[in-house]
């Protein structure tokens, strides 16, 4: 397991609630996601809608963890689902010491003006034991979404 990486934030993890943020905690690892619709990269007339999502992975536990893999399930507004799996995030497999966090931003295009993403990270503790951490389900809503009460 790597002992350090420059991508790890050296500030204490923030516990402030961010509007429109989604959060889940598994084994002391807090995942906070904030999606944003990208109007300048989207083309609604061509059924092309794009979001960025900022992720903060905070280690509120007592030992360092390393992010090994990610799994995403992306569902568009018509119920079509795609699963994405791979090593690390944005080309990195960061080690996150206790009390610190790792932040990254990625994106998601869809052919519908709304969708949902959910997933998990596989982490390794200091002993090398692997465990899954839940990424909360979060909504991708464009200004072109017709909202309805279910």
N, C-alpha and C positions, 0 to 999 in steps of 0.2 A: 504494500500500500504506500502511495506517495505520502510524504510528510507535510508538504506545503505546495501551494500553487498561487501564482500572483493574481488569479482571478477571484480569490476569496476576499471578501470585504473585511477589512480590519476594524470596522466599527461594530459596536454592539448592535444586535438585531433590533429593529424597531417593533414595538408592540402596538403602535398607533393603528387604528382602523382606517383604511383608505376607502373612500366612497367607491362603489362598483367593484370592489375587490372580493375575491372568493378565497376562502382559507380552509385548510384541513391540517390536522396534527396526527402523526403516527410515530410512536416510540420517541417522542421528544423532537421530532423533525417537523417543523412548521413550513407548509407550502402556501404561499400567498400569490395569487394570480390576478392581474389587472388587464383585461382586454381593452383594445381601442380600435374603433373602425377607422380605416385609412381611406378617406374620400379621394385623396389625390392619386391613389394607386388603383382605385376601383373604377369600373365602367358598368354601371347598372344597365344601360341599354344593350350591353353585350353579355349580360348575366355573369359579370365578373365582380366579386365583392371580396375585399381584402381586409384582414385585421392583423394588428400586432398584438402580442401579449407579453407583458413583463412578468417575470417569475422571480420571487425571492424565496430562497431555500435557507431557512434559519435553523441552526442547531441549538436547541434549548436543552439538549441532553448533557451527559457527563463525560462523553468521550467523542473523539473525532470520528467522522464517517466519510466515506468516499462514495460519490455517485458513480455507479457502474453503467447502467442502461436506463433507457426510457421506453415507455409504451404509451401511445396515444390512441384513443378512439374518437374519431371526428365524424359527426353526423350532421348532414345539411338539413335544410328546412323541408325536404321531401322524404326524409328518413333514410337516405343513402348513407352508408357507413363505410369508412375507410380506417384501417388500423395501420399505424406507423410504429415500427420498432427499430432500435438502433443503440449503438454505444454512446454513452455520455449525452451531453447537450452542447449545442453550438461548437462541436469539435473538442470538447473538454470533458474530463472526468475529475472534477475538483474534489479535493479533500477539504472538509469544513470542520475546523476545530470547535469545541464547545463555546457557546456564546457568540459565535460569528455567523456570517451569512454569505451566500453566493447569489448574485443577481445576473440575469441574462434576459435578452429580448429576442423573440422569434416571431414568425408570422404564419398566417393560414389564409389561403384563398378558397373561396367557395363559389358555386354557381347559383346559390340562392342568397337572399338578403338576410338570412339568419341561420344559425346552427348552434351546435353545442360541442364542447370538447371535454374529455375526462381521461384520466390516465393514471400511471404510476411510475415511480422511479425505483430501480433496484439499487440498494445501498449495501455497503460492506462496513461492518464495525471494525474496531482495532484488531480483533482476533481473526478477521477475515470472514466472519459469519455474514451471509447474505440475508437481507430482509427487504420487503416491499414497503414503499411509502406512498400513500394515496395522494394523487393530484386531484383537487376538488373539481367537480363538474362546473364548467362556467359557460355562460351564454354569449354567443356572438350575435349581436343585434346591430343592424345598420339603420340609418334614418329611413330606409325604404321598407322597413318591417312594419306590417300591420299587426298591432298588438291586439290580443283577445284574451278574455278571461276564460280559464278552463275550469 
